[in-house]
Amino acid sequence: MKVGHNVAELQREHVDYELECIDRMYLNLYIPSLQTPSFVAHFIKTHLGMRFASSAVLAPISEGFVKSIKEFCAQREIDLYRFKNKERKDDVAQKYLKAFVAENGEDSEGILFVGVAQEKARVIRTMRKDGFPWLFASTAPINHYYFYGYDRHFGPFFIKYASYFPCNGKLCINGHEYLKRQLIREGIDFEALDNGLLSCADEKRARRIAAELGEKQISSLYRRWSRRLPHPFSRKEQSQGYRHAISVLQAEFALTQVWDHPQRGREFFESVIAENIDMGRPEHISVLFKRRVMKSTPGRFRTRVLRHGAIPSLHLDYKRTRIKQYFKEGRALRTETVINDTRDFGIGRSLTDENLHALREIGHGANWRLLGAQKTSHDCLSGAVAFDDLQKPVEMPSGTKVPSLRFGAGRTGVLMAALLMLAIRPWGFRNRDVRPLVAQLLGEAPDYMTPGKVSYDLRRLRAHGLIERIEGTNRYSVTNQGLLVSTFLWRMEKRVIAEGLSETLGPEPPPEIPAPLRRATRTYISNIDTFIQKQFAA
């Protein structure tokens, strides 16, 4: 089926609702002073008062923590559920969530259930060296306890703790669920789209709430619930510094665009996937993230198109970061940037407003640049308008017309080349700087270009927005548009038009030199001639 609307039209005219929001955030919970063998050894000797540092003396802490979790569940009649192999934890959580909300209402809060799963984790173990026990870091499959809860400010969340000392953990929240809870508390009507929004009565307020989610709100959620849940350390030990800090493990930044015609949007999205299958190449992905990608840059750069049933999704990889684009619930285009390692962008892992703001700029910026790249590849309207404007005279406010810069005209091509050379001058250029340069490019004597001729050319360039006068001087500078236009048109004329015509019209090359364009041209002309002959014969 033919797509009747291009990207520019959809984004400009057919988006009913648009929202940027943090989606899923997966956060590390760790005690900074217990993350290395030497730190743990210091804890054992100074805090526990042991002469030798051995992981054996840590077992009572781990066992006591597990016992307190079981007692917590028994006292509050909370299910202790052991996840089955390959069972989706979210599916189990959704069943408990529906039952909890149905029984207690959306404005209540509590722990839904506690899940148990065996997973690999970093642990501190003991080995003997020179007759003495030494601590070292290793990995081992151990039980993890998932506290799935429902918070009146954040909605669904879970906190996961490892059962082995130092009992590191994870916190998982969803920014869209936080947004929905705030809208409900403020009495603002909205229509949900799974974990996002399909529409909202006060769009500006929704965007403001989404932008306000930061370190204060997230830390408050964890501190509030950590006081209610079992903890491996006593309140006194926590006051001494043995409590969890928070860092960013994974952050998803989502852009949701709801179109007025969902079916048309889906048809278009599938066509965009087909045209952007190479977007994951290093030269393209570096543009999306504004990061330089070289051969030595570690990581994976690729594009994948995955299908869940009949619904496709586009995936782009940059190091450990991923952009995912799909059509959500058959109603909206969702573009998500998932940052799995903040160090990919030189940003710290600690959960601070400064780091979160920097991650927001990376994530949301990548989403918009992907849409912009798709718009450029699928919709040539903006380029056609810019090219057409150069071919027409510009009418000035005084009523006079400034001549055009027609592509292919001798002076126009030379001016494009001159702009590339003049753009590097930090203090701009004057009329007298242009004259010898243009004359040389034209192959003429230095005095061929008079001040009047150059003034004529400068007027044309300025009227078309390719150069601008530096205020208070007689100097000019090349605009960003001028640099882009001149680069493209000059390379197009010399590298494409000239070389293409040379291959097509030039002398026959030796047999060992391939000439695919010449062969294709001959075949094309031959087919046209054959078609014409058939028409006349009929």
C-alpha positions in Angstrom: 0.0 0.0 0.0 1.3 3.4 -0.9 2.2 5.7 2.0 0.3 9.0 1.5 2.1 11.1 4.0 5.8 11.7 4.6 7.6 12.1 7.8 7.6 15.9 7.7 3.8 16.0 7.3 3.3 13.5 10.1 5.4 15.4 12.6 4.1 18.8 11.5 0.4 18.1 10.9 -0.6 14.7 12.2 0.8 14.4 15.7 -2.0 14.7 18.2 0.1 14.3 21.3 3.8 14.3 22.0 5.7 13.5 25.2 9.3 13.2 26.3 9.7 11.2 29.5 12.1 8.9 31.4 10.8 5.4 30.9 12.4 2.6 32.8 15.3 3.2 35.2 17.3 0.4 36.6 19.5 1.6 39.5 22.3 0.1 41.5 22.1 -0.1 45.3 25.5 -0.5 46.9 27.4 0.3 50.0 30.5 2.3 48.9 32.7 1.2 51.8 32.1 -2.5 51.1 32.8 -2.9 47.4 36.4 -4.2 47.4 38.2 -7.0 49.2 40.3 -4.4 51.1 37.3 -2.5 52.2 35.6 -5.7 53.4 38.8 -6.7 55.3 38.8 -3.3 57.0 35.1 -3.8 58.0 35.9 -7.3 59.4 38.8 -6.1 61.4 37.5 -2.7 62.7 33.8 -3.2 62.9 33.5 -6.9 63.7 36.8 -6.9 65.7 38.3 -10.0 64.1 42.0 -10.5 64.0 42.0 -12.1 60.5 39.8 -11.1 57.5 37.8 -14.2 56.4 34.5 -14.3 54.6 33.4 -17.0 57.0 32.6 -14.4 59.7 30.2 -12.7 57.2 27.9 -15.7 56.9 25.9 -14.8 60.1 25.1 -11.4 58.5 23.9 -13.0 55.3 21.9 -15.7 57.1 20.3 -13.1 59.4 19.2 -11.0 56.5 17.5 -14.0 54.8 15.8 -14.9 58.0 14.5 -11.4 58.5 13.0 -11.5 55.0 11.1 -14.7 55.6 9.9 -13.3 59.0 8.8 -10.1 57.2 6.7 -12.1 54.7 5.2 -14.4 57.4 4.2 -11.5 59.7 2.4 -9.6 56.9 1.1 -12.6 55.1 3.0 -11.7 51.9 3.6 -14.5 49.4 7.2 -15.7 49.0 7.2 -16.7 45.4 10.1 -18.6 43.8 10.4 -17.8 40.1 10.4 -20.7 37.7 13.1 -21.2 35.1 12.6 -18.8 32.1 9.4 -17.4 33.7 8.9 -13.6 33.0 9.0 -11.8 36.3 6.9 -8.9 34.9 4.0 -11.3 34.0 3.9 -12.6 37.6 4.1 -9.0 39.0 1.2 -7.9 36.8 -1.1 -10.6 38.2 -0.3 -9.5 41.8 -0.6 -5.8 40.9 -4.1 -6.3 39.4 -5.2 -8.2 42.5 -3.7 -5.6 44.8 -5.3 -2.5 43.1 -8.7 -4.3 42.8 -8.6 -5.0 46.6 -7.0 -1.8 47.9 -7.5 0.9 45.3 -5.0 3.0 43.3 -4.3 5.4 46.1 -3.0 2.7 48.5 0.5 1.3 48.7 2.3 -1.8 49.9 4.4 -4.8 49.0 2.6 -7.1 46.5 4.8 -10.1 47.0 8.5 -11.1 47.4 10.1 -13.1 44.6 13.1 -15.4 44.8 15.5 -16.1 41.9 18.9 -17.5 41.7 21.2 -15.2 39.7 25.0 -14.7 39.3 26.4 -11.9 41.5 29.7 -10.5 42.6 30.8 -11.9 46.0 33.8 -11.7 48.3 35.4 -15.0 49.1 38.4 -16.3 51.0 41.5 -18.0 49.7 44.6 -19.1 51.6 47.9 -17.5 50.5 51.2 -18.1 52.4 49.2 -19.8 55.1 46.9 -16.8 55.7 43.3 -16.2 54.5 43.0 -13.5 51.9 39.8 -12.0 50.5 39.2 -11.7 46.8 36.3 -10.8 44.5 34.5 -13.5 42.5 31.1 -14.4 41.1 28.6 -17.1 42.2 25.0 -18.0 41.7 23.1 -16.9 44.8 19.5 -16.1 45.7 18.2 -12.7 45.1 15.0 -11.4 46.8 12.7 -9.1 44.8 10.4 -6.9 46.7 7.6 -5.9 44.3 5.7 -2.9 45.6 3.2 -0.3 44.7 3.9 3.3 45.8 1.3 6.1 45.8 3.8 8.5 44.2 5.6 6.1 41.8 3.1 3.3 41.1 4.7 -0.1 40.5 8.4 -0.6 41.4 10.7 -3.3 42.8 13.7 -3.5 45.0 16.0 -6.5 44.7 18.6 -7.5 47.3 21.4 -10.1 47.0 21.3 -12.6 49.9 25.1 -12.7 50.2 27.2 -10.1 51.9 27.5 -7.1 51.2 23.9 -7.6 49.9 24.0 -5.2 47.0 20.7 -4.5 45.3 18.8 -2.9 42.5 15.9 -0.5 42.3 13.6 -0.4 39.2 11.1 2.4 38.5 9.2 3.7 35.6 9.0 7.4 34.8 5.7 7.1 32.9 4.1 5.4 35.9 5.4 8.2 38.1 3.8 10.7 35.7 0.5 9.0 35.8 0.4 8.9 39.6 1.1 12.6 39.8 -1.6 13.4 37.3 -4.1 11.3 39.3 -3.1 13.1 42.5 -3.6 16.5 40.8 -7.0 15.5 39.3 -5.8 15.8 35.6 -7.6 13.5 33.2 -5.5 11.4 30.9 -5.8 8.3 28.7 -3.2 5.6 29.3 -1.2 3.9 26.6 0.2 0.8 28.4 2.9 2.4 30.6 2.7 5.7 28.7 0.1 8.3 27.8 -2.2 8.4 24.8 -3.7 11.8 25.7 -3.8 14.3 28.5 -6.1 17.2 29.5 -3.2 19.4 30.5 -0.3 18.5 28.2 2.0 21.3 29.5 1.6 20.2 33.0 2.3 16.6 32.0 5.6 17.6 30.3 6.6 19.7 33.3 6.0 16.8 35.7 8.0 14.4 33.4 10.9 16.9 33.3 10.9 17.4 37.1 11.6 13.7 37.9 15.1 13.7 39.4 17.4 12.5 42.1 15.3 13.9 44.9 12.2 12.0 44.0 14.0 8.7 43.3 16.1 8.8 46.4 13.1 9.7 48.5 11.3 6.6 47.1 14.1 4.3 48.1 14.8 5.8 51.5 11.1 5.6 52.3 10.8 1.9 51.4 14.2 0.8 52.8 13.0 1.9 56.2 10.0 -0.5 55.9 11.9 -3.5 54.4 14.4 -5.8 56.0 18.0 -4.6 55.8 21.3 -6.5 56.2 22.5 -3.8 58.7 21.0 -2.4 61.8 19.8 1.2 62.1 22.9 2.0 64.2 25.2 0.5 61.5 23.3 2.4 58.8 23.8 5.7 60.7 27.6 4.8 60.7 27.6 4.9 56.9 26.6 1.3 56.1 23.7 2.1 53.9 23.1 1.9 50.2 24.1 4.6 47.7 22.4 4.8 44.3 23.9 4.8 40.8 22.5 4.5 37.3 22.7 1.0 35.8 20.3 1.6 32.9 18.1 4.5 31.9 15.5 4.7 29.1 14.5 8.0 27.6 11.3 7.8 25.5 9.6 10.0 23.0 6.0 9.1 22.3 4.2 10.6 19.2 0.5 9.8 18.9 -0.8 10.3 15.3 -4.4 11.1 14.4 -4.5 8.1 12.0 -2.9 5.0 13.6 -3.1 2.8 10.5 -1.5 5.4 8.3 1.2 5.8 11.0 2.0 2.1 11.1 2.2 1.9 7.3 4.6 4.8 7.3 6.7 3.4 10.1 7.3 0.1 8.2 8.4 2.1 5.2 10.8 4.1 7.3 12.3 0.9 8.6 13.0 -0.3 5.1 14.8 3.0 4.2 16.9 3.2 7.3 18.2 -0.3 7.6 21.8 1.1 7.4 21.3 3.7 10.1 23.4 1.6 12.6 26.6 2.0 10.6 29.4 3.8 12.5 29.3 6.9 10.2 25.5 7.3 10.9 25.3 6.3 14.5 28.0 8.8 15.4 25.7 11.6 14.1 22.8 10.4 16.3 24.9 10.5 19.5 27.3 13.3 18.5 30.3 11.0 19.3 33.2 10.2 17.1 33.4 6.6 16.0 36.8 5.3 14.7 38.0 1.8 13.8 39.5 1.5 17.3 36.3 2.5 19.1 35.1 -0.5 21.1 31.6 -1.7 21.0 29.0 -2.9 18.5 27.4 -0.7 15.8 24.5 -2.3 14.0 20.9 -2.1 12.9 18.4 -4.8 13.5 14.8 -5.2 12.5 13.0 -7.5 14.9 9.4 -8.6 14.8 7.1 -9.4 17.7 4.3 -11.1 15.8 3.4 -8.8 12.9 4.8 -5.7 14.5 8.3 -4.6 13.5 10.8 -2.7 15.6 14.0 -0.9 14.7 17.1 -1.3 16.9 20.3 0.7 16.6 23.4 -0.1 18.7 26.2 2.2 19.8 28.6 0.6 22.2 26.3 -0.5 25.1 23.6 2.0 24.2 20.6 1.1 22.1 17.9 3.1 20.3 14.6 1.2 19.8 11.8 2.4 17.7 8.4 0.7 17.3 4.7 1.4 16.9 3.2 1.1 20.4 -0.2 -0.5 20.9 -1.0 0.3 17.3 -1.5 4.0 18.3 1.8 5.8 18.7 5.4 5.9 17.5 7.7 5.2 20.4 11.4 6.1 20.1 13.5 5.1 23.1 17.2 5.5 23.8 18.5 3.0 26.3 21.8 3.9 28.0 23.4 0.9 29.6 26.7 2.5 30.6 26.9 6.2 31.3 30.7 6.1 30.8 30.0 5.7 27.0 29.3 9.4 27.1 31.8 10.5 29.8 29.0 10.9 32.4 29.4 9.6 36.0 27.2 6.7 37.3 26.1 8.3 40.5 22.5 9.3 40.7 22.7 13.1 40.8 20.6 15.8 39.1 23.7 16.9 37.1 24.3 13.4 35.7 20.6 12.8 35.1 20.3 16.1 33.2 23.3 15.2 31.0 21.8 11.7 30.3 18.5 13.3 29.4 20.2 15.5 26.8 22.0 12.5 25.3 18.8 10.3 25.3 16.2 12.8 24.1 18.7 14.3 21.7 19.4 11.0 20.1 15.7 10.3 19.7 15.2 13.6 17.8 18.2 13.2 15.7 17.0 9.7 14.6 13.7 11.2 13.6 15.5 14.0 11.8 17.7 11.5 9.9 14.6 9.5 8.9 12.8 12.7 7.8 15.8 13.7 5.7 16.1 10.2 4.0 12.3 9.8 3.5 11.3 13.4 2.7 13.3 15.5 0.2 10.8 18.4 0.4 13.0 20.7 2.6 16.1 20.0 0.3 14.0 20.6 -2.8 12.8 24.0 -1.4 16.3 25.1 -0.5 17.6 24.1 -4.0 14.7 25.8 -5.7 15.3 29.0 -3.8 18.8 29.2 -5.1 17.5 29.0 -8.7 15.2 32.0 -8.2 15.8 35.7 -7.8 15.3 37.1 -4.3 12.9 40.0 -4.0 14.2 42.6 -1.5 12.0 44.8 0.7 12.8 47.7 -1.5 11.2 45.9 -4.5 14.5 45.2 -6.3 15.4 41.6 -7.2 18.8 40.0 -6.5 19.7 37.5 -9.2 19.7 33.7 -8.6 22.6 31.3 -8.0 21.8 28.8 -10.7 23.4 25.4 -10.2 25.7 24.5 -13.1 26.4 28.2 -14.0 30.2 28.7 -14.2 30.4 31.5 -11.6 28.0 29.7 -9.2 30.2 26.7 -9.0 33.3 28.8 -8.5 31.6 30.8 -5.7 30.7 27.6 -3.9 34.3 26.5 -4.0 35.4 30.0 -2.8 33.0 29.9 0.2 34.7 26.6 1.3 38.1 28.4 1.4 36.7 31.6 3.0 34.8 29.7 5.7 38.0 28.9 7.6 38.9 32.6 8.2 38.0 33.4 11.8 37.8 37.1 11.2 35.8 37.0 8.0 36.7 38.2 4.6 36.4 41.4 2.5 35.7 42.2 -1.2 39.4 42.3 -1.9 40.0 38.9 -0.4 37.5 37.3 -2.8 38.7 38.9 -6.1 42.0 37.0 -6.6 40.5 33.7 -5.3 37.6 33.7 -7.7 39.8 34.8 -10.6 42.2 32.0 -10.0 39.4 29.4 -9.8 38.0 30.8 -13.1 41.5 30.5 -14.7 41.6 34.2 -15.4 44.2 37.0 -14.6 44.1 38.4 -11.1 42.6 41.7 -12.3 39.8 40.0 -14.2 37.4 40.2 -11.1 36.8 43.9 -10.5 35.4 45.2 -7.2 32.0 45.7 -9.0 31.8 42.1 -10.1 32.6 40.7 -6.6 30.1 43.2 -5.0 27.5 41.7 -7.4 28.4 38.2 -6.3 28.5 39.1 -2.6 25.1 40.6 -2.8 23.7 37.4 -4.4 25.3 35.2 -1.7 24.1 37.5 1.1 20.5 37.7 -0.3 20.3 33.9 -0.4 21.6 33.5 3.2 24.9 31.9 2.4 27.0 34.7 3.9 26.3 37.5 6.4 27.9 40.8 7.1 29.8 41.1 10.4 28.1 43.9 12.3 30.0 47.2 12.3 32.5 46.1 9.6 32.9 45.6 5.9 33.7 42.0 6.4 31.5 38.9 5.8 31.4 35.4 7.3 30.0 32.2 5.8 26.8 31.1 7.5 26.1 27.5 8.6 23.7 27.1 5.7 26.3 28.6 3.3 28.8 26.0 4.5 26.4 23.1 4.0 25.1 24.3 0.7 28.5 25.1 -0.8 30.0 21.8 0.4 27.2 19.8 -1.2 26.8 21.7 -4.5 30.6 21.9 -5.1 31.1 18.2 -4.5 28.0 17.3 -6.5 29.2 19.3 -9.5 32.8 18.1 -9.4 32.5 14.6 -8.0 29.2 13.5 -9.4 28.1 15.5 -12.4 31.6 15.9 -13.9 32.8 12.3 -13.2 29.5 10.8 -14.2 29.5 12.6 -17.6 33.1 11.8 -18.1 32.4 8.1 -17.7 29.3 8.3 -19.9 30.6 10.5 -22.7 34.3 10.3 -22.5 36.6 8.0 -24.6 36.1 4.3 -24.3 38.2 3.0 -21.3 40.5 0.0 -21.5 38.7 -3.3 -21.1 40.3 -3.9 -17.7 38.7 -0.7 -16.3 35.1 -1.2 -15.4 32.6 1.3 -16.6 29.2 0.3 -15.0 27.6 3.7 -15.6 28.4 3.6 -19.4 27.0 0.1 -19.7 23.9 1.0 -17.7 23.3 4.1 -19.9 23.6 2.1 -23.1 21.2 -0.6 -21.8 18.7 2.0 -20.7 18.8 3.8 -24.1 18.6 0.5 -25.9 15.5 -0.4 -23.9 13.9 2.9 -24.6 14.5 2.5 -28.3 13.1 -1.0 -28.2 10.0 0.2 -26.4 9.5 3.0 -28.9 9.8 0.7 -31.9 7.2 -1.7 -30.4 4.8 1.2 -29.9 5.1 2.4 -33.5 4.9 -1.2 -34.8 1.6 -1.6 -32.9 
